[in-house]
């Protein structure tokens, strides 16, 4: 998403394909979080439980940063962004 200049973003909007890729990454992270949470409920070793908790929190933090980035990019106003978005799907 950094490859587009501010001028290009102002005319054509953000990179919608990159945004869709980030959304897919968030979905994959959510599946990982669910799997790790399920595993966390099954283990009895405290050290393993702590490691899983740390991994889950890291994925949650990453998703939060990705969502903030997506919201910032989608909030960018543009002159022809609606047209680009129409053809990017």
Backbone as numpy.savetxt, mean C-alpha at the origin, in Angstrom:
# Nx Ny Nz CAx CAy CAz Cx Cy Cz
6.31 6.08 -8.51 5.50 7.26 -8.51 6.35 8.51 -8.51
7.61 8.38 -8.12 8.49 9.53 -8.11 8.98 9.90 -9.50
8.74 9.05 -10.49 9.29 9.30 -11.82 8.55 10.42 -12.54
7.33 10.71 -12.15 6.58 11.79 -12.79 6.94 13.12 -12.15
7.16 14.11 -13.00 7.44 15.44 -12.48 6.14 16.07 -11.96
6.27 17.13 -11.18 5.09 17.81 -10.67 4.25 18.36 -11.81
4.90 18.81 -12.87 4.18 19.33 -14.03 3.35 18.22 -14.68
3.96 17.04 -14.86 3.25 15.92 -15.48 2.09 15.46 -14.60
2.31 15.44 -13.28 1.23 15.07 -12.37 0.10 16.09 -12.43
0.45 17.35 -12.58 -0.55 18.41 -12.67 -1.40 18.29 -13.92
-0.81 17.79 -14.98 -1.56 17.62 -16.22 -2.29 16.29 -16.30
-1.59 15.21 -15.99 -2.13 13.88 -16.23 -2.46 13.08 -14.98
-2.16 13.62 -13.82 -2.45 12.91 -12.58 -1.33 11.95 -12.21
-1.51 11.25 -11.10 -0.48 10.33 -10.64 -0.40 9.08 -11.53
0.56 8.25 -11.25 0.73 6.99 -11.96 -0.29 5.99 -11.40
-1.41 5.85 -12.09 -2.51 5.02 -11.59 -2.15 3.55 -11.53
-1.31 3.09 -12.43 -0.89 1.69 -12.38 -0.02 1.43 -11.15
0.83 2.37 -10.81 1.66 2.23 -9.61 0.77 2.23 -8.37
-0.27 3.04 -8.37 -1.21 3.06 -7.24 -1.91 1.71 -7.11
-2.33 1.15 -8.22 -2.98 -0.17 -8.19 -2.01 -1.25 -7.69
-0.75 -1.14 -8.07 0.26 -2.08 -7.57 0.43 -1.96 -6.06
0.42 -0.73 -5.56 0.53 -0.52 -4.12 -0.69 -1.08 -3.39
-1.87 -0.92 -3.97 -3.08 -1.47 -3.36 -3.01 -3.00 -3.32
-2.49 -3.60 -4.38 -2.32 -5.06 -4.40 -1.31 -5.50 -3.34
-0.27 -4.70 -3.15 0.73 -5.00 -2.12 0.10 -4.94 -0.73
-0.76 -3.98 -0.51 -1.47 -3.87 0.77 -2.33 -5.11 1.00
-3.01 -5.57 -0.03 -3.85 -6.77 0.09 -3.00 -7.99 0.44
-1.85 -8.12 -0.22 -0.96 -9.25 0.09 -0.47 -9.16 1.54
-0.16 -7.95 1.98 0.26 -7.77 3.38 -0.86 -8.17 4.34
-2.09 -7.83 4.00 -3.22 -8.18 4.87 -3.35 -9.70 4.98
-3.15 -10.40 3.88 -3.20 -11.87 3.92 -2.08 -12.43 4.79
-0.91 -11.83 4.69 0.22 -12.25 5.53 -0.08 -11.99 7.01
-0.67 -10.84 7.29 -1.02 -10.51 8.67 -2.01 -11.53 9.22
-3.01 -11.89 8.42 -3.99 -12.88 8.86 -3.33 -14.22 9.14
-2.44 -14.65 8.25 -1.76 -15.93 8.43 -0.87 -15.90 9.67
-0.14 -14.81 9.87 0.73 -14.70 11.04 -0.08 -14.63 12.33
-1.21 -13.97 12.30 -2.07 -13.90 13.49 -2.62 -15.27 13.85
-3.01 -16.01 12.84 -3.50 -17.37 13.08 -2.38 -18.24 13.68
-1.18 -18.10 13.13 -0.04 -18.85 13.64 0.31 -18.42 15.07
0.19 -17.13 15.33 0.50 -16.60 16.65 -0.43 -17.20 17.72
-1.66 -17.46 17.36 -2.61 -18.05 18.29 -2.32 -19.53 18.57
-1.53 -20.15 17.72 -1.26 -21.59 17.86 0.05 -21.90 18.58
0.94 -20.95 18.69 2.24 -21.24 19.28 2.22 -21.00 20.79
3.16 -21.65 21.46 3.25 -21.50 22.92 4.57 -20.88 23.36
5.55 -20.85 22.49 6.85 -20.28 22.81 6.75 -18.75 22.82
7.10 -18.16 23.93 6.98 -16.70 24.10 7.88 -15.95 23.13
9.09 -16.45 22.89 10.01 -15.78 21.97 9.45 -15.78 20.55
8.88 -16.90 20.12 8.27 -16.97 18.80 7.06 -16.04 18.70
6.30 -15.98 19.78 5.12 -15.12 19.80 5.53 -13.65 19.66
6.60 -13.28 20.33 7.12 -11.91 20.26 7.62 -11.60 18.85
8.31 -12.55 18.25 8.81 -12.36 16.88 7.66 -12.19 15.90
6.62 -12.99 16.06 5.46 -12.87 15.18 4.75 -11.54 15.39
4.66 -11.12 16.63 4.02 -9.83 16.94 4.79 -8.69 16.29
6.11 -8.77 16.32 6.96 -7.75 15.70 6.76 -7.75 14.18
6.70 -8.92 13.58 6.49 -9.02 12.13 5.12 -8.48 11.74
4.11 -8.81 12.52 2.76 -8.32 12.24 2.72 -6.79 12.32
3.34 -6.25 13.35 3.34 -4.79 13.51 4.09 -4.11 12.38
5.17 -4.73 11.91 5.93 -4.16 10.79 5.07 -4.12 9.53
4.30 -5.17 9.28 3.41 -5.20 8.12 2.29 -4.16 8.26
1.76 -4.02 9.46 0.72 -3.01 9.69 1.27 -1.61 9.45
2.48 -1.36 9.95 3.12 -0.06 9.75 3.37 0.21 8.27
3.82 -0.81 7.55 4.06 -0.66 6.12 2.76 -0.34 5.39
1.69 -1.04 5.73 0.40 -0.77 5.10 -0.07 0.66 5.38
0.15 1.12 6.59 -0.24 2.48 6.94 0.51 3.50 6.08
1.81 3.30 5.93 2.61 4.21 5.09 2.17 4.15 3.63
1.89 2.93 3.14 1.44 2.80 1.75 0.09 3.47 1.54
-0.82 3.31 2.48 -2.13 3.95 2.36 -2.01 5.47 2.39
-1.13 6.00 3.24 -0.91 7.44 3.27 -0.36 7.93 1.94
0.56 7.17 1.38 1.15 7.53 0.08 0.11 7.51 -1.03
-0.73 6.47 -1.02 -1.79 6.36 -2.02 -2.75 7.54 -1.90
-3.17 7.84 -0.67 -4.11 8.95 -0.46 -3.51 10.28 -0.93
-2.24 10.48 -0.67 -1.58 11.71 -1.10 -1.52 11.79 -2.62
-1.20 10.67 -3.26 -1.11 10.66 -4.73 -2.49 10.82 -5.37
-3.49 10.14 -4.82 -4.83 10.23 -5.39 -5.45 11.61 -5.17
-5.00 12.30 -4.15 -5.51 13.63 -3.86 -4.92 14.71 -4.75
-3.96 14.35 -5.58 -3.33 15.31 -6.48 -4.31 15.69 -7.57
-4.59 16.96 -7.67 -5.48 17.43 -8.73 -4.75 17.46 -10.05
-5.50 17.24 -11.13 -4.87 17.26 -12.45 -5.89 17.70 -13.49
-5.37 18.18 -14.60 -6.21 18.67 -15.67 -6.81 17.53 -16.48
-6.00 16.57 -16.87 -6.47 15.46 -17.70 -6.42 14.11 -16.99
-6.31 14.12 -15.67 -6.21 12.88 -14.91 -7.39 11.96 -15.10
-8.57 12.52 -15.23 -9.77 11.70 -15.44 -9.66 10.90 -16.73
-9.06 11.50 -17.75 -8.90 10.83 -19.04 -7.87 9.71 -18.95
-6.77 9.98 -18.29 -5.73 8.96 -18.10 -6.26 7.81 -17.27
-7.00 8.13 -16.23 -7.56 7.09 -15.36 -8.54 6.21 -16.12
-9.28 6.80 -17.03 -10.24 6.05 -17.84 -9.53 4.99 -18.68
-8.39 5.33 -19.25 -7.67 4.41 -20.12 -6.68 3.51 -19.39
-6.41 3.79 -18.12 -5.43 2.97 -17.39 -6.05 1.70 -16.81
-7.34 1.59 -16.86 -8.00 0.39 -16.29 -8.15 -0.71 -17.27
